């Protein structure tokens, strides 16, 4: 009799466990789906933001419509302190890709107009590059630096359709 009572009790507990598992499943699965959708949306937004800084405008402008203005003389910029006790610097040359079909090209006069504003361009590039440490500057092929310089140049020259790319023709860091 004792064994039957224990068997009935175990069976009742198994059934209660089954019912509670079913309730948990039906209440948690929809919430989990909603959470996964939210996480997917956040990930999509982050991916868009990460890709938003990349130079996609150059690809949409035909190569024959691009003129490259090479900033005269190379840059030698002291990089930000990385905490290792050493002074680091970067030596590089910069070329700005301009859209010849843009209104800004007509306004600023292409390479001749850019030569007149070279002091402003050099100052802005020096400031931007000087804010990076050697590790940050060298990371990922200088993409972050190029993207920040591009954004600054587009701001200076009044829009994103005139300056469409920033290129480093030679880079040395130490």
N, C-alpha and C positions, 0 to 999 in steps of 0.2 A: 504494500500500500504506500509505503514511504517513497519507493522508486517511482510509482505512478504520479504521485503528487509533485515530485521534483521534475519529472518529465513534462507534466502539464505546465508547470511554472516556466521551464525553459522554453517550451513551445510558445507560451504567451509572450515571453520577453523577445523571442525571435520575431514574432508577428509585430509587436510594438516597434522593434528596431526597423523592420521592413517598412512600416507605415511612416515612421519619422524620416527614413532615408528618402522615401518617395516625396514627402512634403518638402524636404530640403532641396531635392533635385528640381522640383517644379517651381520653387521660389528663387533658387539661386541661379539657375541656368539663364533665365531672361535678363537678370541683372548683370550677369557675366557678359552676355552678348552686348548689352548696352555699354558696359565698361570697355569692351574690346573695340566697339565702334568709336567711342570717344578717344581711345588711345590711337586708333588708326587716323582719326582726323587730326589729332595733335601731331602725330608723326608726319602726316602729309604737309601740315603747315610748316613744320620745322624744315623739311626737305625743300619746300619752295623757298624759304628764307635762305637756306644755305646755298641754293643754286641761284638765287636772285642776284648775288654779288658777282657772279661769273660774267665774263665778257661775252654775252650772247649777241650784242648789237653788231659786232664785227661780222658775224656769220650772216646776218641778214643784209649787209651792204655788199654789193658785188665788188670784187677785187679791183676792177677797173675804175671804181668810184672812190677808191681810197688813196689818199696822199699821205705819206709819212713825213712828219717833221722831226728830224733828229736834233735834239737839243745839243747845241755846240758844247764842246768840252765834256769830259766825264765828271761824274760826281764823286767826291770823297766825303763820306758822312760818318761821323761818330755815332755808333749805335748805342742804344740805352744800356744801362748797367744790368748785367744778368746775374750779379751777385757772386761771381767767381773771383772778383778782385782784379780782373784784367780789363783793359780798355779794348773794345772791339770796334772795327770800322768796316765799311763797305765801299768798294770802288765799282762803279757801274756807269753805263751809258743808257740813255732813255730815248725812245722814239714814240711820238704820239701819232696815232692813226686818225686822220681826219676824213670825214665824209664830204667829198667835193660837191655833192648835190644838195647839201644842207644850206639852209638860210644863214647859219652861223659862218659857213665858209665864205659866203659873199660879204657878210658883215665884217668879219675879222681879217679877210684878205689872204687866206691860205698861209703858206710858209713865210711869205714876207710879213704879214701881219703878226704871225706868231713870233717872229724874230724880234719884233718891237716889244713884245710882252714877255720875253724870255726871263727877265729878272723875276717877275711874278711867278712864272712857272717853276723856275729853279728854287725859289724860296719855299713854295708850297711842297715841292718834292722833298727838299731837305728836311722840312718840319715833319712830314709824314714818315719818312724812312728813319729819321733820328728817334722816333718814338718806339721803334721795334728793337728787341734784343736780337743778338746774333741767331739764336735758335728760332725765334719767331720769323725773322727775315728769311732764313734759309728754308723754312718748312714749306713743303708742298709746292716747290718751284716758285716761290714768291707770289703765289696767287692772291693772298690776302693783301699784300702790299700793293700789287698792281690794281686790285679792285678798289682799294682806298684812294689811290692816286687818280684812277679813272673817275671815281665819284667826285673828287675835289676839282678835277679839271672840268668836268661837266657842269659843276656848280659855278666855277669861275666864268666859263664861256656860255652860260645861259641856256643850258639844255642838254639833253642826252643824244641829240642827233648830229652834233658837230664832232665832238671827240668821241670816237667809238672804240678806241683801244689804246693800251699802254704796253710797250714792249721794252724789255731789257736786252740790249744787244750783247753786253758782256757784264759779268758779275764776278767780283772777287771779294771774299770776306776774310777777315782775320781777327 
